[in-house]
Amino acid sequence: MKGKSRLPFELAGYLKLGDAVIITDQDHGILDINEYYERTTWDLRNSIIGVKAGFLKSGITPLYTYTSLKTS
């Protein structure tokens, strides 16, 4: 389902935030991104919706940060 959002209506408001936002499903598949994320990272919506968010790991962020995100 790459390129087409399956975003629940209740989460749509987060896409209007002024920060870069990625919304994932419980399996870490990217459901949608906001315009600011797209402009900041040059990742085009059509190329990352449906992809697992793990590809974003930089190797710089400590592992505990990712662990805490999974349990939140």
TORKOL-4160 file (C-alpha; in steps of 0.2 Angstrom, whole numbers, padded with zeros to 4 digits, m for minus):
72
<pt num="1" X="0000" Y="0000" Z="0000"/>
<pt num="2" X="0015" Y="0011" Z="m0003"/>
<pt num="3" X="0011" Y="0030" Z="m0006"/>
<pt num="4" X="m0007" Y="0029" Z="0001"/>
<pt num="5" X="m0011" Y="0033" Z="0019"/>
<pt num="6" X="m0022" Y="0022" Z="0030"/>
<pt num="7" X="m0021" Y="0035" Z="0044"/>
<pt num="8" X="m0035" Y="0034" Z="0057"/>
<pt num="9" X="m0045" Y="0050" Z="0058"/>
<pt num="10" X="m0041" Y="0053" Z="0076"/>
<pt num="11" X="m0022" Y="0055" Z="0071"/>
<pt num="12" X="m0024" Y="0067" Z="0057"/>
<pt num="13" X="m0022" Y="0082" Z="0068"/>
<pt num="14" X="m0004" Y="0078" Z="0072"/>
<pt num="15" X="0000" Y="0081" Z="0054"/>
<pt num="16" X="m0004" Y="0099" Z="0056"/>
<pt num="17" X="0010" Y="0101" Z="0069"/>
<pt num="18" X="0025" Y="0113" Z="0065"/>
<pt num="19" X="0037" Y="0099" Z="0069"/>
<pt num="20" X="0042" Y="0084" Z="0058"/>
<pt num="21" X="0029" Y="0071" Z="0062"/>
<pt num="22" X="0029" Y="0052" Z="0056"/>
<pt num="23" X="0014" Y="0042" Z="0061"/>
<pt num="24" X="0017" Y="0023" Z="0061"/>
<pt num="25" X="0005" Y="0008" Z="0064"/>
<pt num="26" X="0009" Y="m0005" Z="0078"/>
<pt num="27" X="0020" Y="m0015" Z="0066"/>
<pt num="28" X="0031" Y="0001" Z="0063"/>
<pt num="29" X="0025" Y="0004" Z="0045"/>
<pt num="30" X="0024" Y="0022" Z="0041"/>
<pt num="31" X="0006" Y="0027" Z="0039"/>
<pt num="32" X="0009" Y="0046" Z="0035"/>
<pt num="33" X="0021" Y="0060" Z="0037"/>
<pt num="34" X="0017" Y="0079" Z="0038"/>
<pt num="35" X="0023" Y="0092" Z="0026"/>
<pt num="36" X="0036" Y="0098" Z="0038"/>
<pt num="37" X="0044" Y="0081" Z="0039"/>
<pt num="38" X="0044" Y="0080" Z="0020"/>
<pt num="39" X="0052" Y="0097" Z="0018"/>
<pt num="40" X="0065" Y="0094" Z="0031"/>
<pt num="41" X="0071" Y="0077" Z="0026"/>
<pt num="42" X="0068" Y="0077" Z="0008"/>
<pt num="43" X="0059" Y="0061" Z="0010"/>
<pt num="44" X="0044" Y="0061" Z="m0002"/>
<pt num="45" X="0028" Y="0055" Z="0005"/>
<pt num="46" X="0025" Y="0043" Z="m0010"/>
<pt num="47" X="0042" Y="0034" Z="m0007"/>
<pt num="48" X="0040" Y="0031" Z="0012"/>
<pt num="49" X="0022" Y="0028" Z="0016"/>
<pt num="50" X="0020" Y="0009" Z="0019"/>
<pt num="51" X="0039" Y="0007" Z="0023"/>
<pt num="52" X="0045" Y="0001" Z="0040"/>
<pt num="53" X="0051" Y="0015" Z="0051"/>
<pt num="54" X="0067" Y="0006" Z="0055"/>
<pt num="55" X="0075" Y="0013" Z="0040"/>
<pt num="56" X="0076" Y="0030" Z="0048"/>
<pt num="57" X="0088" Y="0024" Z="0062"/>
<pt num="58" X="0104" Y="0034" Z="0060"/>
<pt num="59" X="0116" Y="0024" Z="0072"/>
<pt num="60" X="0118" Y="0040" Z="0082"/>
<pt num="61" X="0103" Y="0039" Z="0092"/>
<pt num="62" X="0105" Y="0028" Z="0108"/>
<pt num="63" X="0096" Y="0011" Z="0108"/>
<pt num="64" X="0087" Y="0015" Z="0124"/>
<pt num="65" X="0078" Y="0029" Z="0114"/>
<pt num="66" X="0071" Y="0017" Z="0102"/>
<pt num="67" X="0066" Y="0005" Z="0116"/>
<pt num="68" X="0057" Y="0019" Z="0125"/>
<pt num="69" X="0047" Y="0023" Z="0109"/>
<pt num="70" X="0041" Y="0005" Z="0107"/>
<pt num="71" X="0034" Y="0004" Z="0125"/>
<pt num="72" X="0026" Y="0021" Z="0125"/>
